[in-house]
Amino acid sequence: MSTTDLTPAVSGERRETARRSGRLSYYVAGEGAPLLLIHSINAAASAYEMRPLHERLATSRRVYTVDLPGYGFSDRSARTYDIRLFTNAVLDMVDVIREAHGPRAIDAVALSLSCEFLARAAREVPDAFASLAFVTPTGFAKGSHRKRGTPETSMRIPGMRGFLNAPWGRGLYRLLTSERSIRYFLQRTFGRKDVPAEMVAYDWRSTRQPGAEHAPFAFLSGELFARDVRDLYEDLDLPIYVLHGTKGDFRDFSEANWAIARKNWLFSAFDTGALVHWEKPEEFLGAYERFLAEVGGIRAAAS
């Protein structure tokens, strides 16, 4: 099976660029102010995770939805998949968007672990972003206050990469990404038994591409989780909107009080699992658009 067997994850034109993070695939749709969408990291991720937002926001915005390194149509070769590679992918997309729209600040939405990569990119190039939206981000669960340390130091699990790279690793990946396994993990993500069949099907096809195991193995080895995430988030002073669910395996936001107390952070909890934009897309978009309108009003008043 080759990537030619994988259908586009979302509507619009699929393009490619080759920069710091290697060959990167992304989709472009709609007209208007640019907006960047970034999917999560897991065993079966791709731009498909952002589909409800991509399709709706493309009616009013110029939407750029990326396949991160090791996923979708992007480069899946055997190379080092680390925090820097994924942060560079976000920065590469910033360059792509700026080349098309000029140096204007953009809005960006990321899902789960990718919120950390977006946050790191925003810390490095703060003038590139007008606002950030984090959908069920990592870094706010119990114990996250201890996540301080040297930038980009990962939470690597000793010995895990060697175990996964052993001869049985590919077979193990196949088991983890069977249709049954994908459905099971999505059920835990959604916090319910009924999950979108079309997502299960696309995720399965994506995991059957050559090299599909490389990025997930880095994820499973803890190499993409940052030890400095609390420091990272605290350094951000631009408008940030956190939209998260209250069901499923990723509902713990017990250590978010420090951010809730800050003026530049806004939190909204929804009666959903982690993928709020899949379960309640209209409510999500209504809340997000109100946030963007407020951010725009603040910027206009300050100019």
PyMOL commands that set and color helices and strands:
alter all, ss='L'
color gray80, all
select helices_A, chain A and resi 3-5+47-57+83-101+114-124+126-128+144-146+160-165+169-176+179-190+197-207+214-220+229-234+257-260+276-279+281-302
alter helices_A, ss='H'
color red, helices_A
select strands_A, chain A and resi 13-19+22-29+34-38+62-67+106-111+129-135+240-245+265-270
alter strands_A, ss='S'
color yellow, strands_A
deselect
rebuild
show_as cartoon
